[in-house]
Amino acid sequence: MKFLMECLGEDEQYDYWFFSAVSGDCYVQVYGTNKNKWHTCFSQSKFDYALIQRVFDAIGYDFSYIDAEDWRRDKDGCKAKIISYIDKGIPVIGKGFYHSPPDGGEKWPTDEVSCIIGYENNGERFYRLPEEATDLVPFTLDDHLPYTFVFIEGKKKAPPVAEVYRKALMDAPRLMRTPPGQNGDVFFGNGAFEQWANMLENDFYRMKPEDFNDISLWRYYNVYICIIATNIYSKRHTTDRAIQMNPELTDMAPLLDQEYKALNELENQLKEAGGDFNISFEVLQEPMKCQKIARIMRQFPEVYSRICDVIEYGK
């Protein structure tokens, strides 16, 4: 979304943190139990019409949303629309795609979100800017993946930025209570921490040494540590901005400061227990160490519940 705003010459206030707040990314923990799926953040895992509407309403634009069924019904029409947007220099947001390992290894469908920004040979090949890299990835739309596409449309009146940040903060408790995904394999908010603790205590992380590598470590564990760390760090750019722009929220600032310090302390405890980014294969195979990490994970919901109380009830 930030890249799309840059391409349209939009207000610089619509930055990464703006969309992190509006989407709920900076507030909602995520955890997935299906090892064949990819979960990078709340908006990627909960990418649906309601999310897209919330985001586009915040910037004052209409949009077109083409889901998998629409895509299958009219692939040629959708391709033509994507090409017309690229010709105008406007990226198209898409979800689906195969993950393409940099080492040229096996591809697998991941539900990645990308900006489609190029094509050649009248759409025989397209190019996308993926979530976590700056190198363009070539792909074809002639496969059977269930793509979803979002096209930005006409401009309408945008709400004041201060109002958007306030609404995002006040909406955070509701988003933290998002129920598990339809298939019961992705969890949000406090449920994500509880499910993560459960997986640490059973055999989810028990694996053969040859199955443990940088990709599996990232997909099964470190991506969720990244969400913890990013959400704690983001406070200064999201929650604090909301309070600074809306003086009537000032009273909750010291209360939230206290709770985010508690989150930071839990993050430090994970590090001391060997359960942070540097977690090793040996730790994940040791039940006692995993149980210790699980106990720390189960303390995060206590803090986030208090954060919800501060936002909703001012205490």
Buried (B, 14 or more C-beta within 10 A) or exposed (E): BBEBBEBBEBEEBBBBBBBBBBBBBBBBBBBBBEEEBBBBBBBBBBBEEEBBEBBBBBBBBEBBBBBBEBBEEEEEEBBEBBBEBBEEEBBBBBBBBBBBEEEEEEEEBBBBBBBBBBBEEEBEBBBBBBBEEEEBBEBEBEEEBEBBBBBBEEEEEBEEBBBBBBBBBBBBBBBBEBEBBEEEBBBBBBBBBBBBBBBBBEEBBEBEEEEBEEEBBBBBBBBBBBBBBEBBBBBEBBBBBBBEBBEEBEEBBEBBEEBBEBBBEBBEBBBEBBBBEEBEBEBBBEEEBBEBBBBBBBBBBEBBBBBBBBBEEEE
